[in-house]
Amino acid sequence: MGTVARRRSALLPALLLTALAACSGAEDRARDAVEARRVEPSTSPSAAAPSSAPVPRFQPLALDGDVVALPHERYLSMWERPDGDGADFVLDTRNPTGELAPLLIERAALVRGEPWLEVLLPLRPNGASAWVRERDVEVRDRTERIEVDLSRRLLWHFVGEEIAHRFRVGVGTPATPTGTGLFYVWVKVSYADPGGPYGAAALGLSGFSPVLSDWPGEGRMAVHGTADPADRGRAVSHGCVRVFNEDLAALVDVPLGTPVLVHT
């Protein structure tokens, strides 16, 4: 397959999302790494700016890896731009299974000394984002990711930098294509009948079909199961990615917020 490109911010080429662990010693190391990056420019005599020099309002934070923002509360204040004024809207972060769904972080910045996070929203249009205050969420890392190549009709499951699984999958038809872009796992649903339309389980994504809205979940896309092995490698779906049930068993335990990159 060759090297699989990781997500990078086009606006901040040096900005890589920080891998922060939710528990164990990795959490402490990750927190230390973030704090270590929150430093002012060098104040050595040769590099110090005049004391009257203005402090930049927006200072990008350097972060590494894939990271998500887990809300502390169900209703999360969101800003179109990071500032201290009143929120522009409030997002209900509870997904259909009753969990508070984490939001994939695109970038981070210090604004007047306060850390802010730009997150991808599980809303239309695909790729929509907003800013949250770091103090309103818990930052956690994601070490797994999924990549789907629509042209080759292949899915790769990564753990760290290693390919853990590779499957041939079904994708959307020309009339009902699978949307492309960077998404994440927003909800996970298991089904009692693996022979049903969504197979044994579905990983509901943050993104939506580019053509369907009058569909369950308003056209939300998913990586879901199928009992028909003939779906592999075919353009047969309404926009979802179909994974044979036996293969899907390797994906059902990925955590919410796992990045899913879909491309042609």
C-alpha positions as CSV (number, residue, x, y, z in Angstrom):
1,M,0.0,0.0,0.0
2,G,2.9,2.3,0.6
3,T,3.0,5.0,3.3
4,V,-0.4,6.1,4.5
5,A,-0.6,9.8,4.9
6,R,-1.5,11.0,8.4
7,R,-3.7,14.0,9.1
8,R,-1.8,17.3,9.1
9,S,-3.1,20.9,9.5
10,A,-2.6,22.8,6.3
11,L,-2.6,26.1,8.2
12,L,-0.1,24.9,10.7
13,P,2.5,22.6,9.1
14,A,4.3,22.2,12.3
15,L,1.1,21.4,14.3
16,L,0.8,17.7,15.1
17,L,-1.9,16.6,17.5
18,T,-0.7,15.5,20.9
19,A,-1.2,11.9,22.0
20,L,-2.6,12.3,25.5
21,A,-3.4,9.0,27.3
22,A,-6.7,8.8,29.3
23,C,-5.2,6.6,32.0
24,S,-2.1,5.0,33.3
25,G,1.4,6.5,33.2
26,A,0.9,7.5,29.6
27,E,-1.5,10.2,30.8
28,D,1.1,11.8,33.0
29,R,3.7,11.7,30.3
30,A,1.3,13.2,27.8
31,R,0.2,15.9,30.2
32,D,3.8,16.8,30.9
33,A,4.5,16.9,27.1
34,V,1.6,19.4,26.6
35,E,2.7,21.6,29.5
36,A,6.3,21.6,28.2
37,R,5.0,23.0,24.9
38,R,3.1,25.8,26.6
39,V,6.2,28.0,26.9
40,E,6.7,31.6,25.9
41,P,9.4,32.4,23.3
42,S,13.0,32.4,24.6
43,T,13.7,35.2,27.1
44,S,17.5,34.9,26.8
45,P,19.3,38.3,26.4
46,S,20.0,37.6,22.7
47,A,16.4,36.6,21.9
48,A,14.3,38.6,24.3
49,A,11.8,41.0,22.9
50,P,11.4,44.5,24.3
51,S,9.2,44.5,27.4
52,S,6.7,46.6,25.5
53,A,6.3,44.1,22.7
54,P,2.7,42.9,22.4
55,V,1.9,39.3,23.2
56,P,0.4,37.5,20.1
57,R,-3.4,37.0,20.6
58,F,-3.3,33.6,18.8
59,Q,-0.4,31.2,19.5
60,P,-0.6,27.7,17.9
61,L,0.2,24.9,20.3
62,A,2.4,22.1,19.0
63,L,0.7,18.7,19.6
64,D,1.5,15.2,18.4
65,G,-0.7,12.3,17.3
66,D,-4.5,11.9,17.1
67,V,-6.4,13.4,20.0
68,V,-10.0,13.8,21.0
69,A,-11.9,16.1,23.4
70,L,-14.2,14.2,25.7
71,P,-16.9,16.6,27.1
72,H,-17.2,17.0,30.8
73,E,-20.9,17.6,30.4
74,R,-23.6,16.7,27.9
75,Y,-24.1,20.2,26.6
76,L,-20.8,21.8,25.4
77,S,-20.3,25.5,24.6
78,M,-18.9,26.0,21.2
79,W,-17.3,29.1,19.5
80,E,-16.9,29.8,15.8
81,R,-13.7,31.7,16.8
82,P,-11.7,31.1,20.0
83,D,-12.3,34.1,22.3
84,G,-13.7,34.7,25.7
85,D,-17.0,36.2,24.6
86,G,-20.3,34.3,24.8
87,A,-20.5,31.0,23.1
88,D,-22.0,30.9,19.5
89,F,-23.9,27.7,20.1
90,V,-24.2,24.7,22.4
91,L,-23.7,21.2,21.1
92,D,-25.5,18.2,22.5
93,T,-22.7,15.7,22.7
94,R,-24.8,12.7,23.7
95,N,-25.0,10.1,20.9
96,P,-27.9,7.6,20.3
97,T,-26.5,5.1,22.8
98,G,-26.4,7.6,25.6
99,E,-22.7,8.2,25.7
100,L,-20.9,11.5,25.6
101,A,-19.2,11.3,22.3
102,P,-15.6,12.6,22.0
103,L,-14.8,15.1,19.3
104,L,-11.7,14.7,17.1
105,I,-9.3,17.6,17.6
106,E,-8.0,19.4,14.5
107,R,-5.7,21.9,16.1
108,A,-5.0,23.8,19.3
109,A,-4.0,27.3,20.3
110,L,-3.4,29.6,23.2
111,V,-5.6,32.7,23.0
112,R,-4.8,35.4,25.5
113,G,-3.1,32.7,27.6
114,E,-6.0,30.2,27.6
115,P,-5.8,26.9,25.7
116,W,-8.5,26.3,23.0
117,L,-9.2,23.3,20.8
118,E,-10.7,23.2,17.3
119,V,-12.8,20.1,16.9
120,L,-14.6,18.4,14.1
121,L,-18.4,18.4,14.5
122,P,-20.6,15.3,14.0
123,L,-23.0,17.6,12.0
124,R,-23.6,18.7,8.5
125,P,-21.8,19.9,6.4
126,N,-19.0,17.4,6.5
127,G,-15.8,19.0,7.8
128,A,-17.6,21.6,9.9
129,S,-15.6,22.6,13.0
130,A,-15.8,24.8,16.0
131,W,-13.7,25.7,19.0
132,V,-14.0,24.6,22.6
133,R,-12.2,25.7,25.8
134,E,-9.8,23.0,26.9
135,R,-11.1,23.4,30.5
136,D,-14.5,22.1,29.3
137,V,-13.2,18.7,28.1
138,E,-10.8,15.9,28.9
139,V,-8.1,15.4,26.2
140,R,-7.4,11.8,25.3
141,D,-5.2,10.1,22.7
142,R,-6.3,7.7,20.0
143,T,-3.7,5.2,18.9
144,E,-5.9,3.4,16.4
145,R,-7.2,4.7,13.1
146,I,-9.0,3.5,10.0
147,E,-8.3,4.4,6.4
148,V,-10.6,3.5,3.5
149,D,-9.5,3.7,-0.2
150,L,-12.7,3.9,-2.3
151,S,-10.9,3.4,-5.6
152,R,-9.3,0.2,-4.4
153,R,-12.2,-0.7,-2.1
154,L,-9.8,-1.5,0.7
155,L,-9.9,-0.7,4.4
156,W,-6.8,-0.6,6.7
157,H,-7.0,-0.7,10.4
158,F,-3.9,0.8,12.1
159,V,-2.7,0.4,15.6
160,G,0.0,3.0,16.1
161,E,2.0,3.0,12.9
162,E,1.4,-0.7,12.2
163,I,-1.3,-2.1,9.9
164,A,-3.2,-4.5,12.1
165,H,-5.8,-5.6,9.5
166,R,-6.6,-5.1,5.8
167,F,-10.0,-5.9,4.3
168,R,-11.7,-5.7,1.0
169,V,-15.0,-3.8,1.5
170,G,-18.1,-2.7,-0.2
171,V,-18.6,1.1,-0.9
172,G,-21.2,3.4,-2.2
173,T,-22.6,3.2,-5.7
174,P,-22.0,6.0,-8.2
175,A,-25.6,7.3,-7.5
176,T,-25.1,7.1,-3.7
177,P,-21.3,7.6,-3.2
178,T,-19.4,7.3,0.1
179,G,-18.4,10.7,1.2
180,T,-14.7,11.5,1.4
181,G,-12.8,13.3,4.1
182,L,-11.6,13.0,7.7
183,F,-14.2,11.6,10.0
184,Y,-14.3,9.7,13.3
185,V,-16.3,7.0,15.1
186,W,-19.2,8.8,16.7
187,V,-21.3,5.9,17.9
188,K,-21.1,2.1,18.0
189,V,-24.2,-0.1,17.7
190,S,-24.4,-3.9,17.9
191,Y,-27.3,-5.9,16.3
192,A,-28.8,-9.1,17.4
193,D,-29.4,-10.3,13.8
194,P,-26.0,-10.3,12.0
195,G,-27.9,-11.1,8.8
196,G,-29.7,-7.7,8.9
197,P,-29.0,-4.7,6.8
198,Y,-26.2,-3.5,9.1
199,G,-24.7,-6.9,9.9
200,A,-23.4,-7.6,13.3
201,A,-22.5,-4.0,14.2
202,A,-22.1,-0.5,12.9
203,L,-19.5,2.2,13.6
204,G,-21.5,5.4,13.0
205,L,-19.3,8.2,11.7
206,S,-19.2,11.9,12.3
207,G,-19.9,12.5,8.5
208,F,-22.9,12.2,6.2
209,S,-23.8,10.9,2.8
210,P,-23.2,13.7,0.2
211,V,-26.6,12.9,-1.5
212,L,-28.9,11.3,1.0
213,S,-30.6,13.0,3.9
214,D,-34.0,11.2,4.1
215,W,-32.3,8.1,5.5
216,P,-32.0,6.6,9.0
217,G,-29.8,9.0,11.0
218,E,-30.4,11.7,8.3
219,G,-27.9,9.9,6.1
220,R,-25.1,9.5,8.6
221,M,-22.4,7.3,7.1
222,A,-21.1,4.2,8.9
223,V,-18.6,1.4,8.7
224,H,-21.0,-1.6,9.2
225,G,-21.2,-5.3,8.8
226,T,-22.7,-7.4,6.1
227,A,-23.5,-11.1,6.0
228,D,-22.8,-11.3,2.2
229,P,-19.2,-11.9,1.4
230,A,-19.9,-11.0,-2.2
231,D,-20.2,-7.3,-1.1
232,R,-16.4,-7.3,-0.8
233,G,-14.8,-5.1,-3.4
234,R,-18.0,-3.9,-4.9
235,A,-19.9,-0.6,-5.2
236,V,-23.1,-1.8,-3.6
237,S,-24.1,0.5,-0.7
238,H,-26.0,3.7,-0.1
239,G,-22.8,5.4,1.0
240,C,-21.7,3.3,3.9
241,V,-18.6,1.1,4.0
242,R,-19.6,-2.6,4.2
243,V,-17.3,-5.0,6.0
244,F,-18.0,-8.7,6.1
245,N,-19.1,-9.7,9.5
246,E,-16.1,-12.0,10.2
247,D,-13.8,-9.1,9.3
248,L,-15.8,-6.5,11.3
249,A,-15.0,-8.4,14.5
250,A,-11.5,-6.8,14.4
251,L,-13.0,-3.3,14.3
252,V,-15.8,-3.3,16.8
253,D,-13.6,-2.5,19.8
254,V,-12.0,0.7,18.4
255,P,-12.8,3.5,20.8
256,L,-15.2,6.4,20.0
257,G,-13.3,9.2,18.4
258,T,-11.1,6.9,16.3
259,P,-10.2,8.8,13.1
260,V,-11.5,7.4,9.9
261,L,-9.9,8.8,6.7
262,V,-11.9,8.1,3.5
263,H,-10.4,8.9,0.1
264,T,-10.4,8.0,-3.5
